[in-house]
Amino acid sequence: MVALAMYVRADRLGYPCGEYVSVVTVKCDPMLIDTLIQRSGYHRAYHMNKTQWLTIELESGVSDEEIRSLVDLSYRLTDKSKSLILINMGNQSMFATSSLMSASSSITFIS
């Protein structure tokens, strides 16, 4: 898997409320994760290996360019023969091969 986009309860990210936030989780260099989680909008992935996966809040002000760069890095760090992107929005999901993602791609949520 290259990236997982979904809604998660805010309390899963350490916030006190249970409202839902849109996030994308990507594989990342552990040293970069340690740096990024010091900034707003970045969290260790609560449901994946916390040393190698990073969760990014999509509505936190992190730029689209930075998210695309991290998705590209995730692609380079994963086994390309098995890579999938899963976009899971409640009762609807979409799978795509990682080759469909590029620096010019955008993440679109399915309602």
C-alpha positions as CSV (number, residue, x, y, z in Angstrom):
1,M,0.0,0.0,0.0
2,V,1.3,3.5,-0.9
3,A,-1.4,5.6,0.8
4,L,-4.6,5.3,2.7
5,A,-7.1,8.1,2.7
6,M,-10.0,7.9,5.2
7,Y,-12.0,9.6,7.9
8,V,-10.9,8.9,11.4
9,R,-12.3,9.9,14.8
10,A,-10.2,12.9,16.1
11,D,-9.6,11.1,19.4
12,R,-7.6,8.5,17.5
13,L,-5.2,11.3,16.8
14,G,-5.0,12.5,20.4
15,Y,-7.7,15.2,20.3
16,P,-10.3,15.2,23.0
17,C,-13.4,15.0,20.8
18,G,-14.8,12.2,18.7
19,E,-15.5,14.2,15.6
20,Y,-14.2,12.8,12.3
21,V,-11.3,14.3,10.4
22,S,-10.0,13.5,6.9
23,V,-6.5,12.0,6.8
24,V,-4.1,10.3,4.5
25,T,-1.5,7.8,5.8
26,V,1.8,7.3,4.0
27,K,5.0,5.3,4.4
28,C,7.8,7.6,5.4
29,D,11.4,7.7,6.5
30,P,11.5,7.3,10.3
31,M,13.8,10.4,10.8
32,L,11.5,12.5,8.7
33,I,8.5,11.3,10.7
34,D,10.2,12.4,13.9
35,T,10.6,15.9,12.5
36,L,7.2,16.2,10.9
37,I,5.2,15.1,14.0
38,Q,6.5,18.3,15.7
39,R,4.3,20.3,13.2
40,S,0.6,20.7,13.2
41,G,-1.3,18.2,11.1
42,Y,1.1,15.3,11.3
43,H,0.8,12.3,13.5
44,R,2.3,8.8,13.9
45,A,-0.1,6.4,12.2
46,Y,-2.3,5.0,14.9
47,H,-3.3,1.9,13.0
48,M,0.1,1.1,11.3
49,N,3.7,0.7,12.3
50,K,4.3,4.0,14.0
51,T,8.0,4.1,13.1
52,Q,7.4,3.8,9.3
53,W,4.0,5.3,8.7
54,L,2.7,8.9,9.0
55,T,-0.8,10.2,9.1
56,I,-1.5,13.7,7.7
57,E,-4.6,15.7,8.4
58,L,-5.9,16.9,5.1
59,E,-7.7,20.0,6.4
60,S,-4.9,21.2,8.7
61,G,-3.1,23.5,6.4
62,V,-0.5,21.0,5.1
63,S,-0.1,22.0,1.5
64,D,-1.2,19.8,-1.4
65,E,2.4,20.0,-2.8
66,E,3.8,18.6,0.5
67,I,1.2,15.9,0.6
68,R,2.0,14.9,-3.0
69,S,5.7,14.8,-2.2
70,L,5.0,12.5,0.8
71,V,2.8,10.2,-1.4
72,D,5.7,10.1,-3.9
73,L,8.1,9.2,-1.2
74,S,5.8,6.6,0.1
75,Y,5.7,5.1,-3.4
76,R,9.5,4.9,-3.5
77,L,9.6,3.3,-0.1
78,T,7.1,0.5,-0.9
79,D,7.2,-2.6,-2.9
80,K,5.8,-1.4,-6.2
81,S,4.6,-4.8,-7.3
82,K,2.2,-4.9,-4.4
83,S,1.3,-1.2,-4.1
84,L,-2.3,0.0,-3.9
85,I,-3.9,3.2,-2.9
86,L,-7.1,2.7,-0.8
87,I,-9.5,5.6,-0.5
88,N,-12.0,4.7,2.1
89,M,-14.8,7.1,2.8
90,G,-17.4,5.5,5.1
91,N,-19.5,3.1,3.1
92,Q,-17.6,3.6,-0.2
93,S,-14.1,2.6,-1.1
94,M,-11.9,2.9,-4.2
95,F,-8.7,1.0,-5.0
96,A,-6.1,2.2,-7.5
97,T,-2.7,1.0,-8.4
98,S,0.1,3.3,-7.2
99,S,1.1,4.0,-10.8
100,L,-1.9,6.2,-11.0
101,M,-0.5,8.6,-8.4
102,S,2.0,11.1,-9.5
103,A,3.2,14.6,-8.5
104,S,0.3,16.0,-10.6
105,S,-2.3,13.9,-8.9
106,S,-4.7,15.1,-6.3
107,I,-6.5,13.2,-3.6
108,T,-10.3,13.3,-4.0
109,F,-12.7,12.0,-1.4
110,I,-15.7,10.0,-2.4
111,S,-18.9,11.0,-0.6
